[in-house]
């Protein structure tokens, strides 16, 4: 009986021949909506399998066998006992296939690469071919920011924060490389994951407040414990200008203190008799979004200052040193229902 079914299947189109429960062969109504749905699902499955570079007949025969659906074998089409019975099976398989295709596309979006390390000898210099290098802070780490040649820009770890070395970000490890294109920074950032390696992903950035702050944004990979890319998250990399060159190690650690803004507490007031303008971003060219009155007190620094004023550094300063530090900075402050950037010259310790 099996051989007879296969011989017949070779002479008719898939989805047209049905096998009844008793094994007798009947011809389906070609206008049957259910059988047309089966054919459409089969076509969709073929397309997804092609995207994965897999054999359509093998996968279709497998799910037919696993679900107790008779198969003609060999040509990737089925002899179905019941089109209605096949629809939910194919629906589930198609959904799984599309998820598999999406996962494959997601994995291809990111490049897995080896850690690229230069300048691991502790000598401050441009090490990735740049013409100039300055020190910036990012998430508690010190970065060397190289400019040039031309519009080329590179960032690498000068003083990685504690714990990053276990994930592969030792001194000299590359974090970003790219170019200035139409006034914006475009390039590739790196996510250090330790045993799973380094994942490269596209970012785009802008320079805020002259050269004080650089903000990159991009979709970074979400990596599981078994090193699979399971999704993405919106990542933001903020690089703040610190100095033209690194200070001694103990001073640098203070500058990189991630609680740099906390020491200010609610201890600032507006300087002089005029109002203090609150701006959208640190720099005079950004929009004024509010103002602090001349008698405003208990102004809080909520996101630090640029250049960063470290917590321990602030606590060790006398009043005149604090005033001098504020005079050279922009600070992100909060007062009542206002929040934004204020020029440090307009603020004073209480």
C-alpha positions as CSV (number, residue, x, y, z in Angstrom):
1,X,0.0,0.0,0.0
2,X,2.9,2.4,0.8
3,X,4.4,2.0,-2.6
4,X,1.1,2.6,-4.3
5,X,0.7,5.8,-2.4
6,X,4.1,7.1,-3.4
7,X,3.6,6.2,-7.1
8,X,0.3,8.1,-7.0
9,X,1.9,11.1,-5.2
10,X,4.4,11.4,-8.1
11,X,1.6,12.0,-10.6
12,X,-0.3,14.7,-8.7
13,X,0.4,18.1,-7.1
14,X,1.1,18.3,-3.4
15,X,-2.0,19.4,-1.4
16,X,-4.4,17.8,-3.9
17,X,-4.0,14.1,-2.9
18,X,-5.4,13.2,0.5
19,X,-5.1,10.0,2.4
20,X,-8.2,9.1,4.5
21,X,-7.9,7.5,7.9
22,X,-8.5,4.1,6.4
23,X,-5.7,4.6,3.9
24,X,-7.9,4.9,0.8
25,X,-6.8,7.5,-1.7
26,X,-9.2,10.4,-2.5
27,X,-8.9,13.5,-4.6
28,X,-9.3,16.7,-2.7
29,X,-11.4,19.6,-3.8
30,X,-8.9,22.0,-5.2
31,X,-11.0,24.9,-4.1
32,X,-10.8,23.8,-0.4
33,X,-9.8,26.8,1.6
34,X,-8.0,24.6,4.1
35,X,-5.9,22.9,1.5
36,X,-5.1,26.2,-0.2
37,X,-4.0,27.4,3.2
38,X,-1.7,24.4,3.5
39,X,-0.1,25.1,0.2
40,X,0.5,28.7,1.2
41,X,2.0,27.7,4.5
42,X,4.3,25.2,2.6
43,X,5.4,28.0,0.3
44,X,6.2,30.3,3.2
45,X,8.1,27.5,4.9
46,X,10.2,26.9,1.8
47,X,11.1,30.6,1.7
48,X,12.2,30.6,5.3
49,X,14.3,27.5,4.8
50,X,16.0,29.0,1.8
51,X,17.0,32.0,4.0
52,X,18.6,29.5,6.4
53,X,20.2,27.6,3.5
54,X,18.5,24.4,4.6
55,X,16.8,21.5,2.7
56,X,13.1,22.1,2.4
57,X,12.2,18.4,1.8
58,X,14.2,17.2,4.8
59,X,12.7,19.6,7.3
60,X,9.1,19.2,6.0
61,X,9.4,15.4,5.9
62,X,10.8,15.5,9.5
63,X,7.8,17.4,10.9
64,X,5.4,15.3,8.9
65,X,6.8,12.2,10.5
66,X,7.1,13.7,14.0
67,X,3.4,14.7,13.9
68,X,2.0,11.5,12.4
69,X,1.2,13.0,9.0
70,X,1.8,10.6,6.0
71,X,4.5,11.8,3.6
72,X,5.3,11.1,0.0
73,X,8.9,11.6,0.7
74,X,11.7,12.9,-1.4
75,X,10.2,16.0,-2.9
76,X,9.4,17.9,0.3
77,X,5.7,17.7,-0.2
78,X,3.1,15.8,1.8
79,X,0.2,13.4,1.3
80,X,-2.0,14.7,4.0
81,X,-4.7,12.8,5.7
82,X,-6.5,16.0,6.6
83,X,-5.6,19.6,5.5
84,X,-7.2,21.0,8.7
85,X,-5.1,18.7,10.8
86,X,-1.9,20.0,9.0
87,X,-2.6,23.7,9.4
88,X,-1.7,24.1,13.1
89,X,1.3,21.9,12.7
90,X,2.6,24.1,9.8
91,X,1.7,27.3,11.7
92,X,3.8,26.3,14.6
93,X,6.7,25.2,12.4
94,X,6.6,28.4,10.4
95,X,6.6,30.5,13.6
96,X,9.6,28.6,14.9
97,X,11.4,29.0,11.5
98,X,10.8,32.7,11.5
99,X,12.2,33.0,15.0
100,X,15.2,31.0,13.8
101,X,15.7,33.3,10.8
102,X,15.4,36.4,13.0
103,X,18.0,35.0,15.4
104,X,20.3,34.3,12.5
105,X,19.9,37.8,11.2
106,X,20.5,39.2,14.7
107,X,23.7,37.3,15.1
108,X,24.9,38.5,11.7
109,X,24.3,42.1,12.8
110,X,27.3,41.9,15.2
111,X,30.9,41.0,14.7
112,X,32.7,38.8,17.1
113,X,36.3,39.8,17.2
114,X,39.5,39.5,19.2
115,X,40.5,42.2,21.7
116,X,42.7,44.7,19.9
117,X,45.3,46.0,22.3
118,X,48.0,48.6,21.8
119,X,50.0,50.7,24.2
120,X,50.0,48.3,27.1
121,X,53.3,49.6,28.4
122,X,51.8,52.6,30.3
123,X,53.4,55.4,28.1
124,X,50.9,58.2,27.3
125,X,50.9,58.6,23.5
126,X,48.7,58.3,20.5
127,X,48.9,54.6,19.7
128,X,46.3,53.9,16.9
129,X,47.8,56.3,14.4
130,X,46.2,59.6,15.7
131,X,47.8,63.0,15.4
132,X,46.7,64.1,18.9
133,X,45.4,62.4,22.1
134,X,43.4,63.7,25.1
135,X,42.1,62.0,28.2
136,X,38.3,61.4,28.6
137,X,36.2,59.6,31.2
138,X,33.6,56.9,30.4
139,X,31.7,54.9,33.0
140,X,34.4,55.2,35.6
141,X,37.2,54.4,33.2
142,X,39.9,56.7,31.7
143,X,40.0,56.7,27.9
144,X,42.6,58.0,25.4
145,X,40.8,59.8,22.6
146,X,42.8,60.1,19.4
147,X,42.1,62.5,16.6
148,X,43.4,62.1,13.1
149,X,44.7,61.6,10.6
150,X,41.9,63.7,9.0
151,X,38.5,62.9,10.3
152,X,39.6,59.6,12.0
153,X,38.7,59.2,15.7
154,X,39.7,56.3,18.1
155,X,39.1,55.7,21.8
156,X,41.0,53.1,23.8
157,X,41.3,52.3,27.5
158,X,44.0,54.1,29.4
159,X,42.8,53.3,32.9
160,X,39.9,50.7,32.8
161,X,37.8,50.6,35.9
162,X,38.0,47.7,38.3
163,X,36.5,44.6,36.9
164,X,36.7,45.4,33.2
165,X,40.1,43.6,32.8
166,X,38.3,40.3,33.6
167,X,36.1,41.1,30.6
168,X,39.0,41.7,28.3
169,X,39.2,45.5,28.5
170,X,42.8,45.9,29.7
171,X,44.9,49.0,29.2
172,X,45.3,49.7,25.5
173,X,42.2,47.9,24.4
174,X,40.2,49.5,21.6
175,X,36.7,50.7,22.5
176,X,35.7,52.9,19.5
177,X,36.9,53.6,16.0
178,X,35.3,55.7,13.4
179,X,35.1,58.9,11.5
180,X,33.5,62.4,11.5
181,X,30.9,62.3,8.7
182,X,28.7,65.3,8.0
183,X,29.4,66.7,11.5
184,X,28.6,63.4,13.3
185,X,30.7,60.7,14.6
186,X,30.0,57.3,13.0
187,X,31.8,54.0,13.7
188,X,32.0,50.9,15.7
189,X,32.0,50.4,19.5
190,X,33.0,47.3,21.4
191,X,31.1,45.3,24.1
192,X,33.5,43.3,26.3
193,X,31.9,40.1,27.6
194,X,34.8,38.1,29.0
195,X,34.7,34.5,27.9
196,X,32.2,35.2,25.2
197,X,34.6,37.6,23.5
198,X,34.2,41.1,22.1
199,X,31.1,42.1,20.1
200,X,31.4,45.0,17.7
201,X,28.3,47.1,17.0
202,X,27.5,50.3,15.1
203,X,27.2,53.6,16.9
204,X,26.6,57.3,16.0
205,X,27.6,60.2,18.1
206,X,27.6,64.0,18.6
207,X,30.0,66.4,20.3
208,X,28.2,68.4,23.0
209,X,29.4,71.7,24.4
210,X,32.5,72.4,22.2
211,X,34.7,69.3,22.9
212,X,33.5,68.7,26.5
213,X,31.3,65.7,26.0
214,X,30.8,63.1,23.3
215,X,27.6,61.0,23.3
216,X,27.4,57.8,21.3
217,X,24.2,55.8,20.8
218,X,23.6,52.4,19.2
219,X,22.0,49.0,19.5
220,X,24.3,46.8,21.5
221,X,23.9,43.0,21.6
222,X,22.4,41.3,24.6
223,X,24.5,38.2,25.1
224,X,23.4,35.2,27.1
225,X,25.5,33.1,29.5
226,X,26.0,30.6,26.7
227,X,27.4,33.3,24.4
228,X,24.3,33.6,22.2
229,X,23.0,37.0,21.0
230,X,19.4,37.0,22.3
231,X,18.4,40.5,21.5
232,X,19.6,44.1,21.6
233,X,19.4,47.0,24.0
234,X,19.7,50.8,23.5
235,X,23.2,51.7,24.5
236,X,24.6,55.1,25.3
237,X,28.3,55.8,25.7
238,X,29.2,59.2,27.2
239,X,32.8,60.4,26.9
240,X,33.6,63.4,29.1
241,X,36.8,65.5,28.6
242,X,39.1,65.4,31.6
243,X,42.5,66.7,30.6
244,X,45.1,67.0,27.8
245,X,47.1,64.3,29.6
246,X,46.6,62.0,32.6
247,X,47.4,63.3,36.1
248,X,49.1,61.0,38.6
249,X,47.3,57.7,39.3
250,X,45.8,58.8,42.7
251,X,44.4,62.0,41.2
252,X,43.1,60.2,38.1
253,X,41.2,57.7,40.4
254,X,39.6,60.7,42.1
255,X,38.6,62.2,38.8
256,X,37.1,59.0,37.6
257,X,35.1,58.4,40.8
258,X,31.6,57.6,39.5
259,X,30.1,59.4,42.5
260,X,31.7,62.6,41.5
261,X,28.4,64.5,41.7
262,X,27.2,63.1,44.9
263,X,29.6,65.1,47.1
264,X,27.9,68.3,46.0
265,X,24.6,67.1,47.6
266,X,22.3,70.1,48.0
267,X,25.1,72.5,48.8
268,X,25.2,75.1,46.0
269,X,23.5,78.4,45.5
270,X,23.2,80.9,42.6
271,X,26.1,83.3,42.5
272,X,25.6,87.1,42.4
273,X,22.3,88.9,42.0
274,X,21.3,87.7,38.6
275,X,19.5,84.5,37.5
276,X,21.4,81.4,36.4
277,X,20.4,80.1,32.9
278,X,19.5,76.4,32.7
279,X,20.4,74.9,29.4
280,X,19.5,71.7,27.5
281,X,23.2,70.6,27.3
282,X,26.6,71.9,28.5
283,X,27.5,74.8,26.3
284,X,26.4,78.4,25.5
285,X,25.0,77.4,22.1
286,X,22.3,75.1,23.5
287,X,18.8,76.2,24.2
288,X,17.9,77.9,27.5
289,X,15.1,75.7,29.1
290,X,14.8,77.5,32.4
291,X,16.5,79.7,35.0
292,X,17.4,79.6,38.6
293,X,16.5,82.8,40.6
294,X,19.1,84.8,42.3
295,X,18.0,83.6,45.7
296,X,18.0,79.9,44.8
297,X,19.7,77.7,47.4
298,X,20.1,74.0,47.9
299,X,20.9,73.5,44.2
300,X,21.9,69.8,43.7
301,X,24.4,68.4,41.2
302,X,22.6,65.3,39.9
303,X,24.8,64.1,37.0
304,X,28.2,65.6,37.8
305,X,30.1,68.4,36.1
306,X,32.2,68.6,32.9
307,X,35.2,68.5,33.4
308,X,34.4,66.0,36.2
309,X,35.0,67.1,39.8
310,X,35.6,64.0,41.8
311,X,33.9,63.4,45.2
312,X,37.1,63.0,47.2
313,X,38.6,65.9,45.3
314,X,35.7,68.2,46.2
315,X,35.8,67.2,49.9
316,X,39.5,68.0,50.1
317,X,39.1,71.5,48.6
318,X,38.8,74.7,50.6
319,X,36.2,77.3,49.5
320,X,38.4,79.1,47.1
321,X,39.5,75.9,45.4
322,X,35.8,74.9,45.0
323,X,35.0,78.2,43.4
324,X,37.9,77.8,41.0
325,X,36.7,74.3,40.1
326,X,33.2,75.5,39.4
327,X,34.4,78.4,37.3
328,X,35.9,76.0,34.8
329,X,32.9,73.6,34.5
330,X,29.4,73.0,33.4
331,X,27.2,71.2,36.0
332,X,24.1,69.2,35.5
333,X,21.8,70.4,38.3
334,X,18.4,70.0,39.8
335,X,16.4,72.7,41.7
336,X,12.7,72.3,42.5
337,X,11.1,71.1,39.2
338,X,14.0,72.3,37.0
339,X,16.8,70.1,35.7
340,X,19.5,71.0,33.2
341,X,23.0,72.3,32.7
342,X,24.3,75.5,34.4
343,X,27.6,77.3,33.9
344,X,29.7,76.7,37.0
345,X,30.5,80.4,37.2
346,X,26.9,81.0,38.1
347,X,27.1,78.6,41.1
348,X,28.8,78.9,44.4
349,X,29.2,76.7,47.6
350,X,26.7,77.7,50.3
